[in-house]
Amino acid sequence: MDLAFAGLARQAELVRTGEVSARELVELSLRRIERFDPQLNAFGAVYAEQALEEAERPTPGPLSGVPIAVKDEMDIAGEVTSYGTQAFDQPAPQDSEIVGRLRAAGAIVIGKTTMPELGLWPFTESMTWGVTRNPWDTDRTPGGSSGGSAAAVAAGLVAAAVAADGAGSIRIPAACCGLFGLKPNTGRVPRTPHENGGGRHWVCFGGLTRSVEDAGLMLDVMAPGIVQPEPKPLRIAYSEAFPPGTRGKLTRETLKALRDTRALLEDRGHKVVDRDPDYRARDVPLILALLFRGIRDIVLDVDRPQRLERRTRHIARPGAVIPTQAVDRLLRAERKLAEQLGRLWDDHDVLLMPMLSEPAIPAQLMEGRGATVTYLWESGWVPFGVLWNLTGQPAASVPAGFDPQGLPLAVQLVGRPHAEGTLLALAGEIEQARSWLPHRPPAFDC
């Protein structure tokens, strides 16, 4: 159905010109959720009556009348922000800042999307919400932790969805589901009132969309003022390396997609050179200490810890050995590591590197597995994202074709601090050269 996959900007234009009404868009979204979400489990809650009521008199703005979804990590007034768990039970007194900005731009929140418990895993499965599945192959995961948002957009249930990224949680689902996913620079999109939660200083809010244009529109609503530079040849570093402390191997198709993207950028006049980030084995203990202390703080922040899943409680244990008095020292070391990694951008504008070592893995692959086994496994599949949460700079997952099984492939672009505009412009070039928009999950293209 063309309207369902028309995208954020096009749907907003159709409402603005009167060719489609906001109510028609909301009704279409609700019909598709009713029809397809039982197969996907992308939504934890749907606000049908409220959305239809808002559609009768939508707020004017750049997104007026367009239904969107919100990850269950951002406050929606009157709703419990569950973070994918039953361990929270207090309704939010008001919308979070990001939801408020989207509403002020005219967007209609149609529901909240699923996530793994506390956003700790790169797949979207929990005791609270069950198993969320990938529209391209429902035996596969849509990734995580913003997997519900990604599944909803990829299947055409909504044109865009709000997401969050603390260690790849926008980019991983984007890669699994054939979407464009940009993690903005830390602090670019406000996280009020969520910025004070312990262990969440790596987390960035953003969106998931099918097109680069839609991502730019959504980001302009959430954080106005980002300017895309005029096209020019860029200096692009290229790396196939795994970070220290991780083990993995790129599949043949994943490696080919990365190399084909390099060739495409070279053909368009960009200078691409081999250059790995300044990874050092001595950095691994610091990264792990920050990661596990952050997880520990997140777990301690819940209302009812006794309701947490066993795997969640176990993954939080290593953080308990890191004393509070050591946190400031760790944060100073983090800043030094960010400076060390940042030297790459003294000579380059963008880094091109892998996003995943292989496409979307089977759903429930880690079901029943313990915290240690799951962590070791995921460090071989999704080790490429977390460093850019640590440094804070923007990074994006960009579609790069499909493997022989029809699963989406992706590459990652990393930019200088605060250079979201450069990433949007470069990703737009890639999209223009190999548009992925005509491709839709076959089972949901109706």
Long-range contacts (C-beta under 8 A, 24 or more apart in sequence): 1-28, 1-32, 1-156, 1-445, 1-446, 3-28, 4-28, 4-29, 4-32, 4-156, 4-157, 5-156, 5-210, 5-437, 5-440, 5-445, 6-159, 7-159, 7-209, 7-210, 7-211, 7-213, 7-214, 7-437, 8-63, 8-66, 8-68, 8-159, 8-160, 8-209, 8-211, 8-214, 8-217, 8-218, 9-211, 9-213, 9-214, 9-217, 11-65, 11-66, 11-159, 12-62, 12-63, 12-64, 12-65, 12-66, 12-106, 12-217, 15-58, 15-64, 15-65, 15-66, 16-64, 21-55, 21-65, 22-54, 22-55, 22-56, 22-58, 22-64, 22-65, 22-66, 22-108, 23-52, 23-55, 23-56, 25-55, 25-65, 25-66, 25-67, 26-51, 26-52, 26-54, 26-55, 26-65, 26-67, 26-108, 26-110, 27-52, 29-67, 29-110, 29-157, 29-158, 30-110, 32-155, 32-156, 32-157, 33-110, 33-111, 33-152, 33-157, 36-155, 36-157, 36-444, 37-157, 39-133, 39-138, 39-443, 40-132, 40-133, 40-135, 40-138, 40-142, 40-151, 40-152, 40-155, 40-157, 41-114, 41-129, 41-130, 41-131, 41-132, 41-133, 41-148, 41-151, 42-69, 42-113, 42-114, 42-132, 42-142, 42-147, 42-148, 42-149, 42-151, 42-152, 42-155, 42-157, 43-69, 43-111, 43-112, 43-113, 43-114, 43-148, 43-152, 43-157, 44-72, 44-82, 44-111, 44-112, 44-113, 44-114, 44-128, 44-129, 44-148, 45-72, 45-79, 45-111, 45-112, 46-110, 46-111, 47-109, 47-110, 47-111, 48-110, 50-109, 51-108, 51-109, 51-110, 54-108, 55-108, 58-106, 58-108, 59-103, 59-104, 59-105, 59-106, 60-106, 61-104, 61-105, 61-106, 61-107, 61-221, 62-105, 62-106, 62-217, 62-220, 62-221, 63-102, 63-105, 63-106, 63-107, 63-217, 63-218, 63-221, 64-105, 64-106, 64-107, 65-106, 65-108, 66-106, 66-107, 66-108, 66-159, 66-160, 67-107, 67-108, 67-109, 67-110, 67-158, 67-159, 68-102, 68-107, 68-108, 68-109, 68-110, 68-158, 68-159, 68-160, 68-161, 68-162, 69-109, 69-110, 69-111, 69-112, 69-113, 69-148, 69-149, 69-152, 69-153, 69-157, 69-158, 69-160, 69-161, 69-162, 70-99, 70-109, 70-111, 70-112, 70-113, 70-161, 70-162, 71-112, 71-113, 71-115, 71-146, 71-148, 71-149, 71-161, 71-162, 71-163, 71-164, 72-112, 72-113, 72-114, 72-115, 72-129, 72-148, 73-115, 73-119, 73-145, 73-164, 73-194, 74-98, 74-99, 74-162, 74-164, 74-194, 74-205, 75-99, 75-193, 75-194, 76-109, 76-112, 79-112, 82-128, 83-115, 83-117, 83-118, 83-119, 83-302, 84-114, 84-115, 84-116, 84-117, 84-118, 84-119, 84-124, 84-126, 84-128, 84-129, 84-145, 85-117, 85-118, 85-126, 85-128, 85-302, 85-307, 85-308, 85-309, 85-312, 86-127, 86-128, 86-304, 86-307, 87-302, 87-303, 87-304, 87-305, 87-306, 87-307, 87-308, 88-302, 88-303, 88-304, 89-303, 89-304, 90-303, 96-191, 96-192, 96-193, 96-194, 97-190, 97-191, 97-192, 97-193, 98-162, 98-189, 98-190, 98-191, 98-205, 98-222, 99-162, 101-190, 101-221, 101-222, 102-162, 102-221, 102-222, 105-221, 107-221, 110-158, 113-146, 113-148, 113-149, 113-151, 113-152, 113-161, 114-147, 114-148, 115-144, 115-145, 115-146, 115-147, 115-148, 116-144, 116-145, 116-147, 117-308, 117-309, 117-312, 118-295, 118-298, 118-299, 118-302, 118-308, 118-312, 119-144, 119-145, 119-164, 119-166, 119-169, 120-145, 120-295, 120-298, 120-312, 120-315, 121-145, 121-366, 121-374, 121-378, 122-168, 122-169, 122-172, 122-378, 122-381, 122-382, 123-147, 123-361, 123-363, 123-365, 123-366, 124-148, 124-151, 124-173, 125-363, 125-364, 125-366, 125-367, 126-309, 127-309, 131-363, 131-364, 132-363, 133-363, 134-176, 134-177, 134-360, 134-363, 135-177, 135-441, 135-443, 135-444, 136-177, 136-178, 136-360, 136-406, 136-407, 136-408, 136-441, 137-360, 137-405, 137-406, 137-407, 138-363, 138-443, 139-362, 139-363, 140-176, 140-359, 140-360, 140-361, 140-362, 140-363, 140-407, 141-176, 141-360, 141-361, 141-362, 141-363, 141-365, 142-173, 142-176, 142-177, 142-360, 143-172, 143-173, 143-174, 143-175, 143-176, 143-177, 143-360, 144-169, 144-172, 144-173, 145-169, 145-173, 146-170, 146-173, 146-208, 147-173, 147-176, 149-173, 149-208, 150-174, 150-176, 150-177, 150-179, 150-181, 150-208, 151-177, 153-177, 153-179, 153-208, 153-209, 153-210, 154-178, 154-179, 154-210, 154-441, 154-444, 155-441, 155-444, 156-440, 156-444, 156-445, 159-209, 159-210, 159-214, 160-207, 160-208, 160-209, 160-214, 160-218, 161-207, 161-208, 162-205, 162-206, 162-207, 163-205, 163-206, 163-207, 163-208, 164-203, 164-204, 164-205, 164-206, 165-203, 165-204, 165-205, 165-206, 165-385, 165-389, 166-200, 166-202, 166-203, 166-204, 166-294, 166-389, 167-202, 167-291, 167-385, 167-386, 167-389, 168-382, 168-384, 168-385, 168-386, 168-389, 170-204, 170-206, 170-207, 170-208, 170-397, 171-355, 171-385, 171-395, 171-396, 171-397, 171-412, 172-355, 172-356, 172-382, 172-385, 172-397, 173-208, 174-208, 174-397, 174-410, 175-355, 175-356, 175-359, 175-397, 175-408, 175-409, 175-410, 176-356, 176-359, 176-360, 176-408, 177-208, 177-360, 177-408, 178-399, 178-402, 178-408, 178-410, 178-436, 178-439, 178-441, 179-208, 179-209, 179-210, 179-397, 179-399, 180-208, 180-209, 180-210, 180-211, 180-212, 180-214, 180-215, 180-396, 180-397, 180-398, 180-399, 180-427, 180-431, 181-206, 181-207, 181-208, 181-215, 181-396, 181-397, 182-206, 182-207, 182-215, 182-219, 182-394, 182-395, 182-396, 182-420, 182-423, 182-424, 182-427, 183-385, 183-388, 183-389, 183-394, 183-395, 183-396, 184-219, 184-223, 184-394, 184-420, 185-392, 185-393, 185-394, 185-417, 185-418, 185-419, 185-420, 186-389, 186-392, 186-393, 187-392, 188-223, 188-226, 188-394, 188-418, 188-420, 189-219, 189-222, 189-223, 190-222, 190-223, 197-297, 197-298, 197-301, 198-294, 198-297, 198-298, 198-300, 198-301, 199-293, 199-294, 199-295, 199-296, 199-297, 199-298, 199-301, 200-294, 200-297, 200-298, 201-294, 202-290, 202-294, 202-386, 202-389, 202-390, 203-389, 204-389, 210-436, 210-437, 211-431, 211-437, 212-424, 212-427, 212-428, 212-431, 213-428, 215-424, 216-424, 219-420, 219-424, 226-420, 226-421, 226-424, 227-421, 228-421, 228-422, 228-424, 228-425, 228-428, 229-421, 229-422, 229-425, 231-425, 231-429, 233-269, 233-270, 233-271, 234-270, 234-271, 234-349, 234-350, 234-422, 234-426, 235-270, 235-271, 235-273, 235-347, 235-348, 235-349, 235-350, 236-265, 236-270, 236-271, 236-272, 236-273, 236-348, 236-349, 236-350, 236-351, 236-352, 237-272, 237-273, 237-274, 237-275, 237-277, 237-344, 237-347, 237-348, 237-350, 237-351, 237-352, 238-262, 238-272, 238-273, 238-274, 238-275, 238-351, 238-352, 238-353, 239-274, 239-275, 239-276, 239-277, 239-351, 239-352, 239-353, 240-353, 240-354, 241-276, 241-277, 241-279, 241-353, 242-357, 242-383, 242-384, 243-277, 243-279, 243-383, 243-384, 243-387, 244-279, 244-280, 244-281, 244-283, 244-284, 245-281, 245-284, 245-287, 245-288, 245-379, 246-379, 246-380, 246-383, 247-379, 247-380, 248-357, 248-379, 248-380, 248-381, 248-383, 249-357, 250-354, 250-357, 250-358, 251-357, 251-358, 251-359, 251-403, 253-359, 253-403, 253-404, 253-409, 254-354, 254-356, 254-357, 254-358, 254-359, 254-403, 254-409, 257-400, 257-401, 257-409, 257-410, 257-411, 258-352, 258-353, 258-354, 258-400, 258-411, 260-400, 260-401, 261-352, 261-398, 261-400, 261-411, 261-430, 262-352, 264-430, 264-433, 264-434, 265-352, 265-426, 265-429, 265-430, 268-429, 268-433, 272-352, 273-348, 275-344, 275-347, 275-348, 275-351, 277-341, 277-344, 277-351, 277-353, 277-387, 278-340, 278-341, 278-343, 278-344, 280-340, 283-337, 283-340, 286-330, 286-333, 286-334, 286-337, 287-337, 287-386, 287-387, 287-390, 288-318, 289-322, 289-326, 289-330, 290-330, 290-331, 290-334, 290-390, 291-386, 292-316, 292-318, 292-319, 292-322, 293-319, 293-322, 293-327, 293-330, 294-319, 295-319, 296-320, 296-322, 311-369, 311-370, 311-371, 311-374, 312-371, 314-370, 314-371, 314-372, 315-371, 315-374, 315-375, 317-371, 334-390, 337-390, 337-391, 338-390, 338-391, 338-392, 341-387, 341-391, 342-391, 342-393, 342-417, 345-416, 345-417, 349-415, 349-416, 349-419, 349-422, 350-413, 350-414, 350-415, 350-422, 350-423, 350-426, 351-413, 351-414, 351-415, 352-411, 352-412, 352-413, 353-384, 353-411, 353-412, 353-414, 354-384, 354-411, 354-412, 355-384, 355-385, 355-397, 355-410, 355-411, 355-412, 356-381, 356-382, 356-384, 356-410, 357-381, 357-382, 357-383, 359-403, 359-405, 359-407, 359-408, 359-409, 360-407, 360-408, 384-412, 385-412, 388-414, 391-417, 392-417, 393-417, 393-418, 393-419, 394-418, 394-419, 394-420, 394-423, 395-423, 396-423, 396-424, 396-427, 398-427, 398-430, 398-431, 399-431, 399-436, 400-434, 401-434, 401-436, 402-439, 406-442
